[in-house]
Amino acid sequence: MKRREFIALLAGLAGARPFVAHSQPADRIRLVGVLMATGENDPVGQARLTAFRDAFQELGWTEGRNVRFEIRWSRGDINRVRSFAAELVKLAPDVILSYGTSAIAALKPTTQSIPIVFVVVNDPVAQGFIPSVAHPGGTITGFSFLDYSMIGKALGLLKEMAPSVSRIGFMFNPDDYPYYEVYLRSLQDQRHALT
């Protein structure tokens, strides 16, 4: 996800609640929770968070003056993700940015009132995070990382590039990839693309 996509995220975030800088009282500092599925030393996660904060600054939101960020880095540990999700919800932020599928999976059951904007999430519809991409409903919206319906297309392209391929393999850790069953089901349903 590039800087422009994060700016688009902010536009969506602004629409999620009355969150426009010039309409907010000067004495109220808005709280933005951020749950990162990566570790604080991850350069991609750091770059995306920096772009997120810079975009806030460009929109007139200055940290310490009218906005405060509460950031949690889970380092890919599912227990930390769950613990930090509960911790952020207890802070009652105005909105939560959820970075990664494991983060939204942990946040969704913890609140129905705090708006959550997700990024870098695998097929949010198939996993039950939102009912549809066009109409997410509720308090959750965001940007999908992978649409499982595209797996068949990817397998078809692989077959075109390497016609002799008839089998492929995937490796993952089910402890920190809790949504693997949806992925595998989609792969099974679309394996015909390799034949």
C-alpha positions as CSV (number, residue, x, y, z in Angstrom):
1,M,0.0,0.0,0.0
2,K,1.5,3.3,-1.0
3,R,1.1,6.8,0.4
4,R,-1.8,7.7,-1.9
5,E,-3.7,4.7,-0.7
6,F,-3.2,5.8,2.9
7,I,-4.5,9.3,2.0
8,A,-7.5,7.6,0.4
9,L,-7.9,5.7,3.7
10,L,-7.9,9.0,5.5
11,A,-10.6,10.3,3.3
12,G,-12.7,7.3,4.1
13,L,-11.8,7.8,7.8
14,A,-13.1,11.3,7.6
15,G,-16.4,10.1,6.2
16,A,-16.7,7.4,8.9
17,R,-17.4,10.0,11.6
18,P,-17.5,13.8,11.9
19,F,-13.7,14.1,11.9
20,V,-13.0,17.3,10.0
21,A,-10.3,19.5,11.5
22,H,-12.0,22.8,11.1
23,S,-15.3,21.6,12.7
24,Q,-13.7,20.2,15.9
25,P,-13.5,22.1,19.1
26,A,-9.9,23.3,19.8
27,D,-10.0,21.9,23.3
28,R,-10.8,18.3,22.3
29,I,-8.0,16.0,21.4
30,R,-9.2,13.1,19.2
31,L,-7.8,9.6,20.0
32,V,-6.9,7.3,17.1
33,G,-6.1,3.8,18.0
34,V,-3.7,1.9,15.7
35,L,-3.2,-1.9,15.9
36,M,-0.3,-3.0,13.7
37,A,0.0,-6.8,12.9
38,T,3.7,-6.2,12.4
39,G,6.6,-5.4,14.7
40,E,7.9,-2.0,15.4
41,N,11.1,-2.8,13.5
42,D,9.3,-3.8,10.3
43,P,10.3,-1.2,7.7
44,V,7.1,-1.6,5.7
45,G,4.9,-1.2,8.7
46,Q,6.9,1.9,9.9
47,A,6.7,3.4,6.4
48,R,2.9,3.0,6.3
49,L,2.5,4.4,9.8
50,T,4.6,7.4,8.9
51,A,2.6,8.0,5.7
52,F,-0.6,7.7,7.9
53,R,0.6,10.3,10.4
54,D,1.9,12.6,7.6
55,A,-1.5,12.5,5.9
56,F,-3.1,13.5,9.2
57,Q,-0.7,16.4,9.5
58,E,-1.5,17.5,5.9
59,L,-5.2,17.5,6.8
60,G,-4.6,19.8,9.8
61,W,-4.4,17.2,12.5
62,T,-1.4,17.8,14.7
63,E,-0.3,15.2,17.2
64,G,-0.5,16.6,20.7
65,R,-2.7,19.6,19.6
66,N,-5.9,18.0,18.3
67,V,-5.1,14.3,17.8
68,R,-3.3,11.6,19.8
69,F,-2.2,8.2,18.5
70,E,-2.2,5.1,20.6
71,I,-0.1,2.6,18.6
72,R,0.3,-1.1,19.4
73,W,2.7,-3.4,17.5
74,S,1.7,-7.1,17.8
75,R,4.9,-8.5,16.1
76,G,2.7,-11.2,14.4
77,D,1.9,-12.8,17.8
78,I,-1.8,-13.7,17.8
79,N,-2.0,-13.4,21.6
80,R,-0.5,-9.9,21.5
81,V,-3.0,-9.0,18.8
82,R,-5.9,-10.1,20.9
83,S,-4.6,-8.4,24.1
84,F,-3.9,-5.1,22.2
85,A,-7.3,-5.2,20.6
86,A,-9.0,-5.4,23.9
87,E,-6.6,-2.7,25.3
88,L,-7.4,-0.2,22.5
89,V,-11.1,-0.7,22.8
90,K,-11.0,0.0,26.5
91,L,-9.4,3.4,25.6
92,A,-12.6,4.2,23.7
93,P,-10.8,5.9,20.7
94,D,-12.7,7.9,18.1
95,V,-11.5,5.4,15.5
96,I,-9.2,2.5,15.2
97,L,-6.9,1.8,12.2
98,S,-6.5,-2.0,11.9
99,Y,-3.4,-3.0,10.0
100,G,-3.5,-6.7,8.9
101,T,-6.0,-9.5,8.9
102,S,-5.2,-10.8,12.3
103,A,-5.7,-7.3,13.7
104,I,-9.3,-6.9,12.3
105,A,-10.1,-10.5,13.3
106,A,-9.2,-9.6,16.9
107,L,-10.9,-6.2,16.9
108,K,-14.3,-7.1,15.3
109,P,-15.7,-9.1,18.3
110,T,-14.5,-6.5,20.8
111,T,-16.6,-3.5,19.7
112,Q,-19.7,-2.7,17.7
113,S,-19.6,1.1,18.5
114,I,-16.0,2.2,17.6
115,P,-15.4,2.8,13.9
116,I,-12.7,0.5,12.5
117,V,-10.8,1.1,9.3
118,F,-8.8,-1.9,8.1
119,V,-5.9,-2.1,5.6
120,V,-3.9,-5.0,4.3
121,V,-6.7,-7.5,5.0
122,N,-7.4,-10.7,3.0
123,D,-10.9,-10.9,1.6
124,P,-12.9,-9.2,4.3
125,V,-16.2,-10.5,2.9
126,A,-15.3,-14.2,2.9
127,Q,-13.9,-13.9,6.4
128,G,-17.1,-12.3,7.7
129,F,-15.6,-8.9,8.7
130,I,-18.0,-7.0,6.4
131,P,-21.1,-8.2,4.5
132,S,-20.1,-6.7,1.2
133,V,-17.3,-4.5,-0.3
134,A,-19.8,-2.1,-1.8
135,H,-21.9,-1.8,1.4
136,P,-19.7,-2.8,4.4
137,G,-22.4,-1.7,6.9
138,G,-21.8,-1.4,10.6
139,T,-18.7,0.3,11.9
140,I,-16.1,-1.5,9.9
141,T,-14.8,-0.4,6.5
142,G,-11.4,-0.4,4.7
143,F,-9.2,-1.8,2.0
144,S,-8.8,-5.4,1.0
145,F,-5.4,-6.9,0.5
146,L,-6.4,-10.1,-1.3
147,D,-9.7,-11.1,-2.8
148,Y,-9.9,-14.9,-2.6
149,S,-12.0,-15.0,-5.8
150,M,-8.8,-14.0,-7.6
151,I,-7.0,-17.2,-6.6
152,G,-8.3,-19.0,-9.7
153,K,-7.1,-16.2,-11.9
154,A,-3.7,-16.4,-10.3
155,L,-3.5,-20.1,-10.7
156,G,-4.6,-19.7,-14.4
157,L,-1.8,-17.2,-15.0
158,L,0.7,-19.6,-13.3
159,K,-0.4,-22.3,-15.6
160,E,0.1,-20.1,-18.6
161,M,3.6,-19.1,-17.5
162,A,4.6,-22.7,-16.6
163,P,2.3,-25.1,-18.5
164,S,3.9,-28.2,-17.0
165,V,2.9,-27.2,-13.4
166,S,0.2,-29.5,-12.1
167,R,0.8,-29.2,-8.3
168,I,1.5,-26.2,-6.1
169,G,2.2,-26.0,-2.4
170,F,1.6,-23.4,0.3
171,M,3.3,-23.0,3.7
172,F,1.9,-21.1,6.6
173,N,1.7,-21.3,10.4
174,P,-1.9,-21.7,11.5
175,D,-1.1,-20.1,14.8
176,D,-0.4,-16.7,13.3
177,Y,-2.4,-17.1,10.1
178,P,-5.9,-17.9,11.7
179,Y,-7.7,-17.2,8.4
180,Y,-5.9,-20.0,6.5
181,E,-9.1,-22.2,6.2
182,V,-10.8,-19.6,4.1
183,Y,-7.8,-19.3,1.9
184,L,-7.5,-23.1,1.5
185,R,-11.3,-23.5,0.8
186,S,-11.0,-20.9,-2.0
187,L,-7.9,-22.7,-3.3
188,Q,-9.8,-26.0,-3.3
189,D,-12.8,-24.4,-5.1
190,Q,-10.6,-22.9,-7.8
191,R,-8.0,-25.6,-8.3
192,H,-9.5,-26.4,-11.7
193,A,-7.5,-23.5,-13.0
194,L,-4.4,-25.7,-12.9
195,T,-5.9,-28.4,-15.1
